Amino acid sequence: MKPTSTYRLQLQPGFPFASAAGAVPYLAGLGVSHLHLSPVLEAVPGSVHGYDVTDPTRVREELGGEAGLRSLARTARDHGMGLVLDIVPNHMAAVPRHNRALWEVLREGPSSPYARWFDIDWEAGGGRVLLPVLGGRIGDETDALRVEGDALHYGEHRFPLRESTLGLPLPELLDAQWYRLGWWRLARTELTYRRFFTVSELIGVRVEDPEVFDATHAKILELVRDGVVEGLRIDHPDGLADPPEYLRRLDAAVGPACWTVVEKILTGDERLPPDWPVDGTTGYDALHRIDGLFTDPDGLPGLLSHYREFSGAPGDRGGYWEATVRRAAHRVVTHELAAEVEALTRLAERACAADRGLRDLAPWTLRTAIRELLVRVPVYRPYRRDAEEVLSPRAAAGAKAAFTVPEEAVAVDAVRNLALGALGESPSRDAFRARFAQTASALRAKSVEDTAFYRHTPLISANEVGGDPGRPAVEPEEFHAYAERLARDWPATGTVLTTHDTKRSADVRAAITVLSECPERWAEFLARVTEEAARRDGGRAPDAQLAWVAWQTAVGFGFPYGDRLTRALLKGVREAALHTTWTEPDAAYERAVAAFVENGPAGPPLYSVARFARELEPYARANALGAALLQLAMPGVPDLYQGTEREYRALVDPDNRGPFEEGPPDGRTALTRAVLGLRRERPEVFGPAGSYAPLRAAGPAAAHCVAFCRTGAVVAAVTRLSLGLERSGGWRDTELVLPGGGRWADRLAEGRSWDGGAPVRLAELFAPGPVALLSRVG
């Protein structure tokens, strides 16, 4: 059975399979067809997310083990529900004491049967793999190392020892291992294994090797074959060496009955490759289009102007999105991803050494060319079908401008041709092409999601994965075109509004987005609370950019909780890397951030925050309900994050990753139950055989209504830009003509219905609330 809707549960030791089973009756009553479970394979003990897999052949014991998972599946099946699993093919935990396969590799070296599992460059390390785990340089940490039995101990770390080295003096023993223990800071430049983004605790897995695929997927495939699992969410496919081939192998193994979506982040007008054997994406492309509908394009220039004036920052911090991205990319590629650039440079040297025309290219020219081309990749990953367009001649020309001597700039052409696969195939050339694409995806994620999104902040609700802060507004016609394309090409794709990775939940974003409709009102509020906070010691923000973000976040939160706000803001300033970073923290600056929160947004001015938020609440509610109805009723399979069937306000992880709690129902719950009920009752209306038809209102306020009909049987209509609608005089005589034939019953307000084919005044349609859901009854 394929999903009609999914509900994401964050499993963790405090919320195992048994707890999930306890939630099944409630979720079945909500209309959910499938539970969407965070990773369930064996992970680092205590992990609250499960992406740090240690053994892909076993279901995690801390969650209840395989017996617990199979029991959960039976409980779900008894209630007409199935399971969807989040799987992590790209990486595992680089924690030897918990990762048996990695332990064996470190003990036996390249000859280990597990050595092919991990993406390690043994040649670069002189036959040894760097483990950057020490708190200081090795000379300063030697006294902290001790041998116990056949293992080397360092704090909580454990490392295997080669049998032939047991009994050697410590200095000789250290030098005789297949690994080299190093200072943690060496990871930035010296790492010799592929990792997940910049997380050295996660080591890349070579699932492109058929034997590795079989070994690491055996348990998942068994669960699919046994009917325990009916769908898969594929985490970070762009990190794989060959995503299309991986997906083809997976599709052949699980069969057409398994629903499969990929966490592929699409940029701008980029589309999912049509030949990928999947049902679609996990839905960040839908999130961007839905949020964009409620962003006022006419108010954005004023908001941007106030932002520039308030922040007082030039260049990339002054509201110029593309400049922000480029500057952030340059920083990341030369700092956080320096080791990845070095790996690419080594591969390029090997590939060029086999070509007489290229072997004299100096390593520094290759390194520079690689950096300059990487920062100009406008998408997460270049694929062969669009590589010429992504790595364009214009991008090459820009990269060449970094060279002062034209003869040295030919390295750009060499690197570009290697990345395009234009020099023919060989092991070294194929390895470079794959690694360039993998690094491009890591760079895009780190420079855009984790840096630029925290630097360019005129409207922080626009800064979500897959979003475009430089062009956050989406017009209704653009949304309709997107939805029609989904209905035609990817009818079973995933759609989301809130996930475990969103920086702000949909409700927080909905409230902040209202500011795009009232930039002057926002500026007046900001001036008032800035003055209020400045009256207290510590109430002045350490910089204006932080103040702008803090007050917007507080408004989105409604009533800011100081500790939660402080954690989110500290994470944000570290990611932005303008005043402090994760690896080089500025303690004084961070103390000033915490003091500002305590005396500003979470101090006496919080009453002004709460009052302002209450004033905007009707419009925030219209945004939130409108976004919810669009996601639930549009083409695709809606995924609800735990708790979002009602109002749910959360910030970036870990704030949004607590265990599931069943809360009191509200208006959102009734809306969710109504749409999910229709989806389960009438899958032909919303499924692959269904259709999508835009409905266009007529009258003075027509631009404030977005409506569509699904398969001639269900109509969804929402109010957009409700503050602007109110200012312009309301709906007045604006009307919407319902599809002809029969009667249309209101599924959200009992006792209301209209004739098909006749115009309905929107003032009447939206009288009970800002959204309407109708179904044909005859």
N, C-alpha and C positions, 0 to 999 in steps of 0.2 A: 504494500500500500504506500503510495507516495503522499507526501504531506499536503494538507490544505492550509496549515499554519504550524509554526513551531514556537516553542517557549524555551528560552535559554535559562538553564539552571547552572549556577556556579558551584560545582562540587568542591569540597575540601574536607579535611578530617572532621571539622565541626558540622558539616552537612554532607554525610555520606549517602550511599545508595538507599539505605533504609529511610532516611529523612526525605529523599526525593520521592520514594514510594508513598510516603505519607501525604505528599502534596498532590498526588495523582487525582484523587476524586475531585478536589477543588478545580484543578486545571481542566479536567474532562468537562466539568460543568461550565467552564468558561468557553468551551468550544474548541480548545486546542487539540490538534490531531497528533502532534508528535512532541515529545520532550527533546530538547536540544541540549546535550550534555557537554560541559567543558571536558578537556582531555581526561581519559579514564585509565590510561596505562600507567605502569609503575613509574613513580616520580620521586624526586628528592623528598625525604621524609619531612612532613610539615608543610609542604608546598600548598599555597592557597589558590594556585592557578592551574598547575599540572602541565605547563608547557615545558618544564625541565624534566623530560622523560629520561629514566635511567634504564628501563628494560621494556622494550616494545613487545616482548613475547608474553607478558603477564599483565593481568588486570590488577590495578592498585589495591593492595591489601588494606591500606588505611581507609579506603572508601567502602570496604566490604568484600573485596576480592571478586573473582569471576562468579562465584555463587551469588553474591549480592547483586551483581549486574544482571544476571539471568533472572533473578527473582524480581528485580525492578521491571524487567521487560515483560514478565508474566503479569505483574500487577497492571502495567500500562495496557497490555493487550486485553485484559479483562474489562477495561474501561474504554475499549475501542481506540487505543492510542498506540503509537510506535515510538522508537528511539532513533535519534540522529546523533552521531558522535563527531566531535571536533578532533581531527587527527593532525599530527605534527610530523610530516615526512622530512622536513629540512634539517632538523637538529636534535641533539640529545644533550643532557647535562654533562658538562666536563668536570664531573666530580668523581674521581676514581673510586673512592671508598663505597660509593653507591652504584656506580656504573660498571658492572662486571665485564662487559665487552671492552671498555676503555682500560680497565685494570689489566686485562690480559695483553692488550696492545702495549701498554707501558712496561709490562714485565718481559714480554717476548720480542718486542720491536717489530720491524717490518715483516718478519716471518710469521707473526701471529695470524691465525685464520680470521681474526677480527680486524686486521690492519686495513683491509679493503673497505671496511665500514666507514671509516672516518677520512675526511678531506684534509690530509696532512702532507705537507711538502717536506719529505725527509731529506731530500738533497739540500734544501735551503738551510736546514738546521744542522748540517754536517752529520746527518744520521741520527739526530736527537730532536725531540719535540720540546719546544719551550712551554713550560707551565708557569704562567705569571701569577704566583700565589703568595709570594713572600711580602711581608710588611715593609721590608727594606732591602738593601743590597745584600747579596749572598754572604759577603764578608762580615756583615753586621748581624746576620741571622743564624750563623752556623751553630751557635751555642743553643739555639732554640730547637735544633734538629736532634732527633734521637732515633736509634734503631731498636725496635722491639720485634723479636722473632724474624720473620721474613718481610717486614714492612718498615718503611720510614715514616716517622710521625713528625708533624709540624702543627702545633695547635690542634684544631679539630680535623686537619687534613691527614689522610693516609695515602701512601704511595707504595707500590710493589717494588721489590728488589729482585734483580736478576740472581738466579740461584748461584751462579759462578762468582758473584761478588760478595756473598755473605762472609763476614769475618774480616773484610778489608777495613783499614782505618777510614774514618769518615771522609776526609778530603778525596781519597782515592775512590771510595765507594760512590760518592756523588758523581764523580767524573766518569764512572763506568756504567751508568744507567742509560737506558734508551730515551731518557728525558732529562731536561735541564731545569732545575728549579730557579725561578728568577723573580726579581722585584716586580710587583704588580704593574708598575708604571711602564715596564718594557712591552706590555701588550700593545700599546699604541703604535709602536714602530717595529717591533721584532717578532711578532707572533708568526708562527709557521703553520697554523691550521686555520681553516675557514671557520668563521663563527657566525652567529646570528647577529646581524647589524654590528654593534660595537660591544656586544655582551660576551666577554671572554669565557664566562661560565657555561656557555652553550656552544657546542662543537658541531660543525657541519657534517651531515651524513651523506654518503654517496649513493643515493637511491637510484642513480642512473645505472649502476651495476645491477644486472638482473638477479644475481645471487643475494645482494644486499637488500634489494626490494623484497624478494621472497622471504628472507629472514626477518626483516623488520615489519612486514605486513601480514605475516601468517596469522597472528591472533585476530587482527581486525577482519581479515577475510573469512576466518572461521566463524566469527560472530555474525557476519553478513550472511554466509551460507546457511547458518542455523536459524536465520530469521530473528535473531536477537536484535539486530540492527538493520534499519531500513533506509538509512541515509547517512552521508558523510559530508562534513565541512572540512575543506582542505586548507590548512593554515599556510600562509605565505608561499604560494607556488612560485613566485618570482625568484625565490632564493635557490631553486633547484637548478642543476646544470642544464636540464632539457625538460622544461615543464610540459610541452605538448606530448613528448614521448612518455613521460611519467603518467600523464592522464590517460593516454591510450592503453598503457599496460594496466592501470588501475581499472579502467572501464572493462577491459577484457576479463579481469579477474572477478569483478563484482556483478557484472551483467546489467542489463537495461532496467531491471526493476529497482535498482538502488538509486535513490535521489542523491545527486552529487553537486555541490556548489563550491566555488573556489574564492578564497579571499584575494581576488585580483583587484587592485586599486586602479581605476581608469581615470585618466587625466583629461579634462576638457571634453573634446568630442571623440576621444579615443574609444574604440569599441572592443568588446571581447572577441578574440579570434573565432571566426565562425566554425572552424574545423575542430575546435576543442570538444571532446566527447563529455560534456558536462551539461547540467541543467541551467547554469548561469553563475552569477557572482553571489557573494554573501550580502550585497545590497548597499554598499556605500554610495554607489552612483545614484540610487534612488533617494537616499538621504539628502544628497546635495540638491536634487531637483525639488524635493518637497520643501525643504527649508527655504530654498530660494524663492518660492512662491510667496512667502510671507515677509520677504525683505523688500522694502520700498526703494525702488531705484531712484525716485525723485528726492528722497531724503539722504541718500548716501553721500552726495557731494558736500552737503552741509555738515554731516557727521565727520567726514574726512577732514574738512577745514578746521573744525573744532579740535580734532585729534592732533593735527599738526601744530596748531597754536598752543594747545595745552602741553603737549609733550616737549615742544621746542627742539625736537631732534631732527637733524638734517638727513638726507640720503635715505638709507634703507630703514631708518627708524622714523622717517617723516611721512610714511604712507605710500611709498612707491613699491608695490608688491614685487614686480619682476626684479628690481634692484635688490630687494631684501632676499629673495630666493638665491640670486647669483652670489651675493656676498656670503650668505650662509653656506652655500655649497662649497665655495672656496675654502671657508674655514674648516668644514668637516673633512674635505678631501685631503687637506694638509695636516690635520690634527687627528681627529678620532679614527679616520680610515687610512692613516698613513701606512699601516702594516698591509692593508689590502692593496694599496697602490704599489708597494714594494713587491708584493706577490705578482701583480700584473707585470711589473717591470721585468722581473725574472723570467716570466713566461714569454714576454716579448723578446727578450734577449735570446732565449733558446730558439724561438721561431725564426728570428732574423739571422741567427748564426747559420742556418741551413740555406740561406739565400745569399748568393754572392753579391747581389746588388744592395743588400740591406745589412750585411754583417758589420759594416763600419759605423753604423749608427751608435753614437755614444749612449750609455745607459741614462745619463741625465736628460738627454733629449727625448728619449722614449718616456721617461718618467713625466717630464713636463707635458708632452703630447697627451699622455694618458689622462693626466689631471684636467687639462684644458678641454678635452673632448668629453670627459665624464660630466663636468659641470654644465655642459651644454645639452645634455640629454633631457628633453622636455617631458618625458614620461618615466614611469617606474622602471621599465625594462624594454630595450629594443629587441624585437623579434624579427626573424628573417624576412617575413612578408612585408614589413614596413621599415626595415633597418635603413634603407637608402634615404627615406624621408626623415627619419629620426636623426640619423647621423648625416645630415645634409651637407652639401658643399659649403653652404653659408656657415654652418657650425665649424667646419674645418677651417674656413677662412678666419673665423674668430679665434680659433685655437692657435693658428699660425701667428697671430698678432702678438702672442706672448714671447716670440723669439725675436731677438734683435738682428741675428744673422740669417738671411733668407735660406742659405744652404742648410742650416740646421733645422729649419722648419719642415723639411721633407719628412721628418719623423712623424709629423701629423698624418701625412698620407699613408705612411706605413702602418701606423696604429689603426687608422680608420679602415684600411683594407683588411687588416687582421680581424677587426671587430665585425666587419661585414662578411667575412669568409671569402673575400675576393681573391685571395692568394692561393686558393686551392686547399685541399684537406691534408692534414698530417696530425699526428697526436699532439704536437706542441701548438699548432695553429688552432686546432679544435679546442684545446684546453684554454687558450687565450680568449677565444670568442665567447665560450661559455662563462669564464670567470669575469670578463668585462661586463657581460649582461648581469651577472649576479651582483657585482659591485655597484653597477648603476642603480639597481633597485635598492640596495642598502643606502647609497648616497642620497637618493631621492627621499627615502623615508626619514633619514636622519636630518637632512637639510631642510625639508619642507615641514613634515609633521612635527618633528622634535626640535626645530630651531626657528624657522621662519614664522611658523604659527604662533610662536611666543614673542616674536619681535614686531610683527605687523598686526596691530590690535585695534584698529578703529571700531570694528564690530566683532567682538570675540566669538559670537555665536556662529560666525561664518567659518571659523577655523577648525573644521573637522576633517577627518580622513576623507579623501576624495573630493573635498571642497575646493573652491576657487576664491580666496579672499580678495583677489583683485577684481573679480566680477561675481559677487555673491548673489545678486538678484536674478531670478528666473521668471520670464514672462509666461502667462498661461499657455500661449500657443507653443512655446518651447516645451513646456511640461507635457502637453497633449501629444506632441510629436514623439517625445521620448516614450510615453506610455503606449502609444500605438505601435512603436517599434518593438517594445517588450512583448506585447500581445502577439505580434507576428513572429518574432525571432526567438524570444526567450521567455515563453509564458510561465515557466516554472522556476524562474530565477528567484533568488532571495531578495527581500526588501527589509530595511531596518530603519529605525529612528534612534535607538539607544543600544549600545553594545558594551561589552566589557572594556573596549578600547576607546570609546568616545570620551572626549575631554570634558564634556558637559552633557548631562542627560537632556533629552528632548524638551522637558519642561523648563529647565534652566535656559536653554537656548531660545525657547519660545518667548520667554519674558524679555530677554536681552534684545531679541530681534525687534521688539516694539520700538526700541530706541531709534531705529532707522526711519520711523514715521514721525518722530518728534525730536530732531537734533537740537533745536533751541531749548526745548524743555529740559533735555538731558544736560545741556551746558549750564543752565541756571541751577539745576540740582547739584551738579558737580562743584560749581563755585561755592554754593552754600555749605555743603558738607566738608569741603576742603577747609573753609574758614572755621567751621565748628571743630574739626579735628585738630587744627593748628593751635587751638587754645590750651591743649593738654600737652604735657611733656611726652615726647615720643609720637605725637599725633601728626607730625610732618613726615610724609613718605620720603624714603631715601632717593627716589627719583620720580619724575612725573609720569613716566610710562607705567611704572608699577602702580601708582595711584589710580590712573585711568582704568587699568585692568582690574584692580581690587574693587573699585566702586561698581564697575559693570558686573563683576562676579557677584557682589553682594546684592545688587538689584535682582539678578537672576535667581539667586538663592531665596530672596524674599526677606528672610530674617537670618542673617549670617551667624553661623556657629563658629566661634573664633578659632578653635583648634582645627576644624576641617578646612576653613578658609586659609589659615596659615600654612597647612601642609600643601594645599594645592598651589598657593602662590610661591612657596619656596621651591616646589618642583618646577614651576614655570620659569622662575628667574635662573635656575640652574640650567634648564634646557636652552633658554635664550642665550646664555653664555656671554652676556654683555657686562655684567658686574660680578658674577660668581659662576662657578661651574661645579659639576659633580666631582671632578678630580682635583680642582684647585679652588676649593671654597673660600670665600671671603667671609670670615666669621663675623666681622663687624657689620658688614652690609646685611648679612642674614639676620643678625640680631635686630637691626633697624627695621627690617621687613616685619619681623614678629611684633616688635613694639608698635609699629604703625597699625597693624591689624588690631592689636589689643586696644589701642586708643582711638582708632579711626572707625573702620567698618564694624568692628565688634565692640567698640566703646560707646560713649553717649550718643554719637551721631547715628547709631543703628536705629534709633527711633525715627530719624528722618529717612533712613533707608526703608524701613518698614512702611512708613507713610507713603513714600513715593511708589514703592512696589504695589501697595494697595490701590493707588490711583491708576496704575497701569494694568492691574489684575484682570479686568474684563477683556482687555485686548490680548493679554498674554494667554488667557483661557481660550479665546477664539483661535489664536494661533495653534495652541496645543491640541485642541479638539479637532481642528481642521487638518493638522498634520496627521493625527492618529487615524482619522477616517480615510484620508487619501491613501495612507500606507496599507490599511487593512482591506480596502476595496479595489485598489488599482491592480493591474496585472502583476503576477508574481506570487510568491509564497511569503506572507509576512512573518517575520521573526520578532517575537516580543521578548525583550529582556526582562528578567525577573523583577516583578513589582511595577512594571510600566502599564499594567492594565488599570492602574489608578495613578493619581498624581505622584510623581517620583522625581525628587530633586537630588541630584548627586553630581559630584565633580570628578576629576580625573582619578584613575586608580592610584592608590588602593581604596579611595573613598567609595567607589562604585562596585566593589567586589565582596561585599559582605554576604552572608548566607541568606537564602530566600526566607522571607517572612510573609505569611498570609495576613493582609491588612484589611481594614474596613472598606467596603465598596464605595465608589463615588460615581459621578456622572460618566467618567471615562470607563469605568467597569461596565456600566450598562451598554455603552457604545461598543466596547470590545466584544461583549457577549453577543450582542445583536449581529455584528458582522461575521464573527467567527462561526456563529450558529448558522448563518446563511451559507457560509463556505462549506460547512460540513453537510448541510442538507442538500445543497445544490452544486456539487462540484463541477457539473457541466457548464455552469454560468461563469465560474471563476477559473477553471482549469485550462489546459492546453487547447480545448475545443472552443473556448469562449472567445468573445470579441470585446473590443473597447471602442466606444463612439463618444467623441466630445459633444457636450451640450453647451450651447452658447446663449447667454442671457442677452436681452435687449432692453435698452433704457439708459438713463443717465448714470446709473451705478453699475453697469454691466461688468466693468473691469474688476469689480470686487467679488465676483462670484466665479468659482471654478466648479464645473459639474461634468459628469460623464455617465454613460449608461453601459452596463456590463451585460452583453448578450441579450439585449432587449428585455431583461428581466429585473435588473436592479439599478437604481439611480443613486449616486452619491453627489451631494452638493455641499460646498463649504464656503465660508466667508473669508476673504483675504483682505489684509490691510484694513482692519476694522476701525482703527482710530481715524484713518483718513476718510473712511466711509461715514463715520459719525460727523466729522468736521464738514463734510460736503452736503449734509442734510439727510443722510440715511438712504434707504432703498428707494423712496418715493414710488414712482410707478414702474420701476424696473421689473421685468417679467422673465420667466423661464418657461419654454414650451416643453412639456413632457412628451416622451415618445408616444405615438398614437396607439389606440386600441386598448380596451379594458380600463381598469381602475388601478391607481397607484396608492398603496397604503403606507402610511408613515410607520416605520419600524421603531422609532424612538419616542413617539408620543401617541399613545393609543387613541383610537377613535377618529383619526384624521385621514382623509383620502381625497384624491382628485381624479378627474377624468383624464385619460390619455389623449394627446393631440391638442389639448387646450392650454392656453397660457395660464401660469400661476404667478401671482404677485409674490415677489421674494420677501416682502415685508410679512406676508402671511406664512410663506414656507418656513422662514427662519424665526417666526414668533417665539417658539419654545426655546431656541438656542441658536448658536452660530453654525450648526451643521444639520444636514438632513439626510436620512437614509430611507429610501422608498423601495418597495418591491411590488411587482405586478401581481394583482390578485384575480385577474379575469380579463 
